[in-house]
Amino acid sequence: MRRTSRKKRSTLANRAIAASAALILGGGGLVAVNVYASAGEGPSGSSPPTRTQNAGRQLSTIDCPEAVNGLPEVPDEARGEVDRELAAMDTQITDAYQQFADRKEQIARDPGLAENAVLGPLRSKRTASLDRIGIAIGRVGERPAGLESLAGCSLRADDSRGDGNGGRGDGDGGQDDGQGQDQGQNQGQNAGQGQDPGQDPGGEDPGQGENPGQDQGQGGNGPVAADFVDIQSVQPNVDRPRQRRGASRGTFTTDCGRNENGKFNPDNVIVAPGVSNGAHHMHDYIGNQANDAFASDDDLANGATTCRNQGDRSTYYWPVLRLQNGQDEDDADADGGGRDQNVGEIQTPSQVTLKFVGSPVGRVTAMPRFLRIITGDAKAFTNGDANANASWSCTGFEDRQLTDKYPICPEGSQVVRTFAFQNCWDGQNTDSANHRTHVAFAQENGRCPNGFRAVPQLVQRIVYDVPPGPGFAVDSFPEQLHKPITDHGDFINVFDDRLMNKMVRCINDGRRCR
């Protein structure tokens, strides 16, 4: 099988080291996501587990409440300072995770060491950051109460094998973030409800050695064998969306390449503007070439684009996928790469398709320029599954979609990642404090929640020609252990008005356009 990995020396040296369309997945079904409920989901944060709770469990990662979910609406005047503190809290967790990983054997023998050497100092740093967030908001509005409850963190086990249902706790899976519905019931995607991927298919766990809990890949930082499943053992689970009278049935496809020129950086201008290495993992970029942590809307408006139609200067980015073959990439000693536990050869997709589709119940309206949308959750392993949305499959098997497992594809079949972005907009805001509540998925009946309007839905399909087997993973925050459920995609709309209006007309008129 032809490999598609490439060394991206020029861009990594300049940037990173310095710091469907073919398939539209059906709606109306539940996304079966199997994760261990985060200890940090409770209102008062999490407390360190006791020695009894840790008995017999292999502690694998650090679990902290997602601070942004506990904040009230952040005034625009305080947004920059708050975003920088939130990014600093991510760095604090990354540093603490490294200390934990370096002392894992000692902590296994003496769990008290975790509190004294890792969790206590982390909690103090988080408390200070949360206090600064409160001060920043209080300067221009009412200071939020109770932020200190978000400071607590705990150590937790990677219960990948769980109890046959993925180790889920109370089924809540995290916060809804105000999107008005169960995100499993989004109209673009239906993944995994046909079987329980937490169970070993056919009594086997493909690629698994004698010790099912043993770390593999990523230098001991995950993923583990139980994170993979043979796609041929998964039952078909995709339902086509039911189109109602008045549906907008057209499509608009934009061709922006496959990142052949190798644009990477570990920034995230949506979540951590102005912060180098705000993502702590490397992103592929296609479309707008001006995107980095410091890019303003004006920079994006004037940036070059890899899109064939120059009226599309949007930016599309996602975590890179790497082969776990022991080979170093050029970022082995760079932020977002080896310094953040992301190792292995970066893979160039063999195909990327970007298709915008309509609503099953009515017409769509134009997206505002510079609308920002994040789909999926980079921290879903510890946050829970409420915002998990990306799905995994294999060519020839795309009626079978997985959210919390990587697929093992048969010879001749390629790995597929699919992102169906939110398709409802609040009609006012291009972003929100948690980067989620200004957009939403359509409800089970295909209609947008009250106060939202339907916009063209981006369905993104990324294909990789990688060797068969469990030897790959997406980049992630270090403490997320490269779990497939953490996969996510980011989009900033920089279509010009003429092309956006053409897209809307094509979709509403039922035509297929490019």
C-alpha positions, 0 to 999 in steps of 0.5 A: 500500500502506498504511504502518504506521509511527508516531511514538512520541513519548510513550514515546520521550521518557519512556523511550528518550531517557532512556536461528505462531501462524498458521503452525507451521514444520516441524522435522527439517530443517537451517537453511541459514544462510550467514555468514562464520565469525567470526575470534573463534571460536577459543580464543585470540580473534582477531588483527588481519588483516595488510595482505596479508589486507586487500588487495582487501577492504572492511573493514566491522566489528569482530569480537570473541570473545563473552566470555560464551561463554568464561566458566565457570558464574558464581556467583550472588553474582558475576552482577550484577557480571559482567553489568555488565562484559559490558555495558560490553564491548558499549559498548566495541565500540560506541565502537570501531566508531564510531571505525572508521567515522569513520576508515574511509577513512584505515584503508583507506589505512593499515591500521596505523592500525586497530591503533594508534587502534582495536584496541589501545585496545579490546583494553586496555579489554577486558583490564581488564574481563575482569580485573574479571570474574575478580576478581568470580568469584574472590571467591566461587569459583575464578578462571577462567584464560585470560580474557585470550584473549578480549580480542582483536578484529580488523577484518573484511570484510562478505563478504555475497556470499562465494563462492556459499555465503555465505562460510562458513568451516569450517562450525562457525559458532560455539559450541553453548552446551551445547544438546546438538544442532545448533540447525538441527534444532529442532522449531519451525523449518526455514529455508532449506535448499531453496536457497542464499540466498547465490547471486543468484537468477536471476543478479540481486541485487534492488535492487542497484546497480552496486557490489554491496559499497556500503553502503546504508541505515542511513546507510552502516552496512548492510544492503547489497543482497546482504542481500535476496532476492526471495522468489519465487526461493526454493524451498519449504523447510518440512517439517511436523513428524511427529507421533508417538503420544502427541504433545501436539497442542493450542495456546494463543494469547495476544493481547497486541497489536502495541505500539500504545501504543509502548513502546520502550527500548534495554535488555535486562533478561535480558542486561544487568540494571541497565544503561541502553542495554544492547542498543544497539538499540531493542526493541518490547515487548508484554505486561508494561509494567514491563520496563526494565533495572531491572525485578525479578521483583516489578516484572514480577509487579505490572506492567500488561500489554497482554495481553487475559488479565490472567493473562499478564503475560509480557514479549515483546520484539524489535528494532524494524524500520525503514524506510530512507527517510531519515526521522528517528524521535524517537530520532534523537539517542538511545541505541539509536537514532541514537547507535547507528547505528539510523536510520529510521522505526520500523514498528508491526507489522500483526499479532503472533501468540503461540502456544504449541505442544506436543511431537511425541513426548509431553506438556509440563510447565509452565514455571516463572514468570520463566523467561527465554528468548532465541532467535536471536543478536543478534551472529550476524554475528560470532559465527557461526550456531550460535544463529541462529534467527529466520526471514524470509518473506512472507505467501502464501510462508511455506513458504519461510523465510530466516535470513540474508536479508531477503525482497523481497515482491511487491505485496500481500504483507507481510514476516513474522518468525518466532521459534520459542523453545526448547522444553526446560527443564533442570528447575532454572534460570530463567536461566543465565550465558550465558542459553542453557544452561538451555533447549534445542531438541528433538533431531531425533527430537523428544525433549529432550536428557538432563536436559531436559523438554518445555515449551510452545514459544512460536512468535511471528509478526510481520507488517509492511506495508512498501513492496515492495523492500529498504528496511528493516532490524532494529535491531542492535548497530552492528558487526553491520551490521543483518544479518538473521541477527542477528534475535532475540526475548526472552521472560520467562514471567510467566503466573500458575499458573492460566493456565499450568496451563490452557495445559498442559492445553489442549496436552496434551489436544489442544485449541485455547485462548485 
